[in-house]
Each structure stands twice: as C-alpha cells, then as structure tokens.
Amino acid sequence: MFHLDHLHGELTVGNPLDYETKKDFSLLIEARDSGSPPFSSFSEIRMNVTDVNDNFPQFTQDEYRCEVFENSPPSAVCDVFAIDADSPHYSTVWYSLVEENDYDFFTLDPETGLLSTTVSLDRETVPMLNLTVEAAEVNEPLHKDRATVIITVLDRNDNAPRFTQVFLAEVPEDALVGQAVVRLTSTDDDEDDAAIIYYIRDQSEDAVFNIDSTTGWITVKRPLDREKQARYVLKVIANDSAWNGGWFPRMAILNVTVMVMDVNDNPPMFSSSEYTASVPENSRIGTVVLDLHAADLDSGVNAQISYSLIAGHVDKFEIDPRNGTITTLDVFDYEQEQNFDLTIKASNSGRHTLFSLTRVVVAVSDVNEFTPTFLTRTFNFSVFKNVPVGTAVGRVTATDGDGGSEGRVFYLMFGHGRNKGFNIDQLSGEMRTSASLRNRGNSHVAFKVLAKNSGVISGTDEDEAAIHVSVIDINDAPTFTSACYVGNVTEDSPPGTSVLTVSALDQDYIPDWNRFFFSIENGNTNYSFSIDPPSGVISVNSSLDRELWSIYNLTVTAIDNGSPPATGTTNVIVTIGDVNDNEPQLTSTEAQVKENQPGGTVVAMLNASDADLPPNQGPFTYRLLNLSETSSFLLTPDGVLLTTRTIDRENISEYRVLVLVQDAGHPGGILIRCLRCINWLLSMWRSSGSTLSPSRMTELLTLSLRRSTNTLRRELILAACIRSLALSVTTQSL
C-alpha cells in the first residue's frame, strides 16, 4: 500500500487509498546501518486517511414495494433509505420525490425518507402507483441516486355489486322443474367479484323459482301455470358477503321480471253444460236463436276459438264459427214440433287442438193463432143442497188449437148467478160450491162462463157458455151439539136420577122434517139408563153397581120425521162413581203358633181387600172383639196378631178369635171374622138357647150394621151381639 525509499527514507503511497475501505494505517519503520554488525532502530508511524467526497449516495434497494389500504386517511406508507460511504461530513443525504411523478398523492420526508400519503386513495381508480425517489448529498447535489417505489393500493369492500343489465326473462308454462330460465350477472369494482352470492328476497316455501347462489342461474322450482299467474317479479339480491376482505358486506337489488309464456293447455269452456233458447214459430230463416260464447284461459293464438255444430238437428240450424251465433235454417211450426236438440263444439287453434262440448235445447215458442172454443154452448149440472162447501159440481171444457202458454185456457164466471154459492177454477174449469146451499133446495142457478187466453179481455179471442145448476132438496139428519157427551153418576143413585141432557139441531126448512126424538141404541147394559125421547134427558133406570159395570158407552140417536127419516148419532160416556158399599175381606182366616212361645210372639200379619175404590179402601183398621178366648192374644190396629202369654197346646189346641176390620171409607165398612171359628160361633149361639136361627142372626146383625150411619151406634150393636156370644161361650166352656 506504501513504498519506502531505502536510501532516502521517503515514504510514498504505493497504491490508491480508500477512506471508505481503511481509514488509518500503523507502520513500523526500521533504520539500519551498514556496519557489521549492523545496528538498527525502529519507529512506528501512524497515518490517518482523510476522506474526500468520492462516493455517491446508494439506495438500499433499486425497487421498493409498499402497500396501503384504499380509503385510509393520510398516513405513512413505507421508508426508503440511501447510504453514502463517505464520512459523515460528506454522507448527509436529502430525500425527495422526482418531479416527473404524475401523482400528487404522496410526500417524502427529506431527512428520514418516510413516504406518506397526503390523500385517501381509491383502488378502483389507481390500483398501483410507481414513484421515483432521489437521494442527494447536501453539499454536493450532483452526487445522487434514484430508486423506484411501487405502491400497491389494497382493496377494501367499499363498492356494492352491480348488475350488468336489467333482466327480463321468458319461460313456457310447461317448463320442467329444474329448467334454466335466465342467468344473472353482476360485477363488483372491488377485488374478487367471483365472491358474489345471489338469493331471492322474501321467497316463500312454495315459490316457483329458485336461484343458484354461486352462478346466478334462475331455474324452475315448481310447475308453472300461466292461467294462475303469468308474471313474476323476483327481487334478487347480489351480496358480496363471500368476499374475503373481512369487511362489512354490500349488496345490490334488482327486480327480475319473468314472463310465463302460454302453451295450449286449456280447452275452451262454455259457461254451462246446457243452454236453452227459444224461437217463435213462423220466424224467418236466419233468425238468431242464441249467441254462444266459450272462454279459453290461454292467450294469443291458443285462445282463438272456432264453433261448429256437430250433432242434433244440424239441418235446421247453423252456427257462425267465429262468434258462436246460432241461426235458423227453417221455418218452424209449434203445433208440429216444439223442441230441437243441438250439440255445439268449441275448439281452439293451438298447436295441440283442445275442445269442449255443450248442449243447446231450442224450444219453439207458440204464437197465439187460435181462439178458445167450448165443446158445447150449455152445461147442465145438479147438486144436493146439503153437500159441504168445496164440493165439486162439474167441469166445463174449452179447447184451443195453440200449444204451450198460448194454448192455455182460463175460465171466468160472469152473469147474475155468479155470486150464488159457486166458483170455478180458472185453470181447470172445475166448478165447486163456495157457500152453503141449504137455503136453495129445489132451486135453479144460472150463470155464464168465459174461456179466454192469458192477457186482457179484448172481445175477439174469447168464447162463452151458459151454466145451469139444479139444487136438489134432501132431508138433513139431526146434528147433535156435541160429538160425544160425558156424564157421571154414583152407583147408589136411585132410579130416576138425571145424568145429563143431549140436544140436536135439524137444518131442514120444512117444519115436519126438523122435529125429531131421541133413543138409546147401544151400550145400555142391563137397561141401566133411559132417555126421554122429546127432551133428551138421560136418567138412571135400574140399580147400578160400579163393581160390576164401571163405565157405559151409550150410542144415542136422534131420528127426524122426514121422508125418509134421517138419523143423527152421538156417543154418551157415563162413568159410575164409587160409594163405600163393600166390606173389607180378610185374605186368610187361619194362623198357627207354636206352644210355649213367650208372650209377644207374632202369630200372623192380617191382610184385607176391598172391592171399592180409594178412598173407600185402605188403610184398614184391625181390632179384636172382647171374647174370653181372646185374652190370650193382642191385635195391633195395623193387623199384627200377637200372643199375650205362653200357650199350652195340651190345654187348648185351637183358639177362635173374632176380628173386626174397618176400611177408610165414609161411612166405614166393617167386617167381623173369626179365625177358623165362624161356624163354631153359630153352633155355640144355637147351643146357648137362642130362639133365632144362625142365618137369621147373621142377617139381622149385618143389616143393622149396614143401616146404621152412626159409628157409635154400629159399635154398640156389635158389642151387644158379641157380649151375648161371649157369655154363651164362657158358660159352655165352664
């Protein structure tokens, strides 16, 4: 690096020095003589290399790449750095942007080299920027270097998708499920516009269209029917929510109109399966009968309908194939034929022709060509005077050569006799009585009848006939004032007692014919009743017994003096009322009891019956009569027979107990019975020396009891008899 002259000691630079490579040197110099031995000494020389400005600034990179998000506020982007190898005195660098840059969006710190934005950037406007930066020495501006800074503007999701066009699609209504309709396309100024997804807003489960979220293809989801809905407006959303920038999604909305195109899938339809029409007889050929119309739910050429007559009386009518107007091909006579049947076909002209049929019934309406005419000019009828109101008398008949409504004949009565008890049915001509004819016996009624068609009476299209009715007199039967009479009488009523009175009326106007007399024809069992012929008073005729015959159904007649006599009939119901005329009867007169039973043992429960009706029956009252034998027994009022002490069969094997049974009627009926002892009592009566026979004694006792209405007196009579009997029994037993 250095050269030292050996002789002169001159130290020179042997090679170029570079301050930037080595800034100082340390040399050890030896001075040696030429003696022998030579002597030498050393000296160290330190040399510093002084810098000269021989280096230019150098950027650390020829190209810097920086990134900045769009829409960011002014901020630092990146640092650039240049190095000058000279000493600090010469190496101070000043940074600047070269004026050739077209973008006024950046600033460069001259000291630090920090590159910053001055405005917000828009990636969609300038996605990338190339800047040239320069680093120059402060003391020597010509010493400089340049580098390129490439700034990439990073995307933010600041743009919504945009549909490329307004979409109007068409799809045939017979499109299959899954068939493609239209593909929607959209763009997004942000990066990765493939991240857009599609969907249909407010889509229900039964929607007929679907959209592929990725491709944007709209397809048929369900079968279509143009006749139900021909136009669909789909609100399609394009959403960039799949964008991977991590920003809030943005969307675009587009109304996509889908028109459902018609196919010929509906036949023409008549409003009715059958039509009726009429045409007057004698109408000219070409008369319009009916304007038929069929409707086709399809549209366009598929809804063009042609009409034809395919069956029925095709030789009598024709139809316009364009508008469906039916006209006549003949002149019709109602009296010859009244109805015609047609079959009409309506077909469309679509690719596949469809059709429907209907039936048309054409009725020929009658024209009034004829006048009603009676079969005869005079009608004679007869009727009895006693017929009820509404009785048919006869019928008049007029004919009309017309048919239908024009041939219908109406009948009207007129003349002086029209309000004398008769009327006529205006449609049938049948005459009936309208009032009672009883005051018109053996009389003659005359009036007239008019036969006409419908409408007002004109005097030119009517006919009339004379009516003669003979009212025949007849003997009317008497009529009772009631169809059934009801009476009541008690069974103890003596003969001659009045029960009720029947009455009747006779409407004959002849005095002799309206007098009548009464009699009982049927139901009078045992001649229990009689009736007074002139007055109708029904009375008791013989003794009554309700227990033998409780109700009488009498048939009573009233016969007048007419010729021949007439008879009226009624029913008389007579109910026989009950009186207390029957004694109670014990249902059993025997009882058994074991010996040695304590007192109070129940022997029997006595029961009785009574042929009378309530309240002359029970409840019954039971008593024991005070015979000496009865001291062994006790009888409760309700019929329970008890022992009063212990009974020994070896002493007495049989007891005869006299029982009195009284019913609840008024006057009370009394029965005296001895349990298994009535004959024994009578025999005891005879053995006691009584001069009365047993039968006579029983008869007198019963008669006395029946005739006595005083309860106390009846009991006294009974007690007297019993005392006599008791004394006799006691004596005999001793």
Number of C-alpha atoms within 10 A of each C-alpha: 9 12 12 13 9 11 6 7 12 9 12 11 10 10 9 8 16 15 18 16 8 10 14 13 12 10 11 9 14 12 11 12 10 8 8 6 7 8 10 11 9 10 10 10 10 10 11 11 13 12 16 13 17 13 17 23 24 21 21 12 14 11 17 20 13 16 13 21 16 22 16 15 12 15 15 15 18 18 15 22 18 25 16 24 17 19 16 10 12 20 22 19 29 20 25 19 20 14 12 8 14 10 10 10 14 17 18 20 15 16 13 14 22 16 23 18 19 14 15 15 20 18 21 18 10 11 14 16 15 16 20 17 23 24 30 24 22 16 14 14 12 10 19 21 20 21 22 17 21 16 18 18 22 20 20 20 20 18 18 20 24 17 17 11 10 11 15 12 16 13 19 15 20 16 20 14 14 14 14 17 19 18 14 21 17 19 18 25 16 19 18 15 15 14 14 26 22 24 20 21 11 10 14 8 6 8 11 15 22 20 22 15 16 13 14 20 17 26 21 19 18 15 13 21 17 20 16 8 11 14 13 15 12 19 15 21 20 27 23 27 17 15 21 11 15 10 13 11 17 17 17 17 18 18 15 19 16 20 18 21 19 22 22 22 20 20 22 26 19 20 12 12 11 14 15 12 15 17 22 17 20 15 15 14 14 14 16 17 20 18 13 19 17 22 16 22 16 21 16 11 14 24 22 17 24 19 23 18 21 12 13 16 13 15 11 15 21 20 22 15 16 13 14 22 16 23 20 19 15 15 15 21 16 19 15 10 11 18 14 17 14 21 17 22 23 27 24 24 16 20 11 10 14 18 17 15 21 18 18 21 16 19 19 23 22 22 18 18 12 16 20 23 21 19 12 12 13 14 18 13 14 14 19 18 22 21 15 15 14 15 15 17 19 16 14 21 17 22 15 19 14 19 18 14 13 18 21 19 24 19 22 17 24 13 11 11 17 18 14 16 16 23 20 22 15 17 12 14 22 16 20 20 20 17 16 16 22 20 14 18 18 13 13 13 19 15 18 19 24 22 27 27 21 11 7 7 11 8 8 8 15 19 18 21 20 17 19 16 19 18 21 17 18 17 22 22 25 26 18 20 12 13 10 16 18 12 14 13 19 17 21 16 19 14 15 13 15 17 19 17 15 22 16 19 16 21 16 22 13 11 11 12 22 20 17 24 18 24 18 23 11 13 18 16 11 11 12 16 24 20 22 15 16 13 13 21 16 24 20 20 19 16 14 22 18 20 14 7 13 15 14 18 17 20 17 24 25 27 20 24 17 20 10 10 14 19 19 19 21 20 20 22 16 19 18 21 17 20 20 22 21 21 23 26 19 18 10 13 16 13 13 10 15 12 13 11 15 13 15 14 17 18 17 16 14 20 17 21 16 19 16 20 16 14 14 24 22 17 15 22 16 24 19 22 20 15 18 14 15 18 13 15 20 21 22 14 14 15 20 16 22 19 20 18 16 15 19 12 12 8 7 9 9 12 16 17 24 21 22 18 25 23 27 18 21 13 16 21 21 23 18 21 19 19 16 17 17 16 11 13 19 17 13 18 22 15 12 16 9 13 9 12 13 17 10 10 16 13 12 13 15 15 11 15 21 17 9 14 13 11 12 10 13 17 14 12 14 18 15 11 13 16 15 14 17 21 15 19 20 12 9 11 9 5
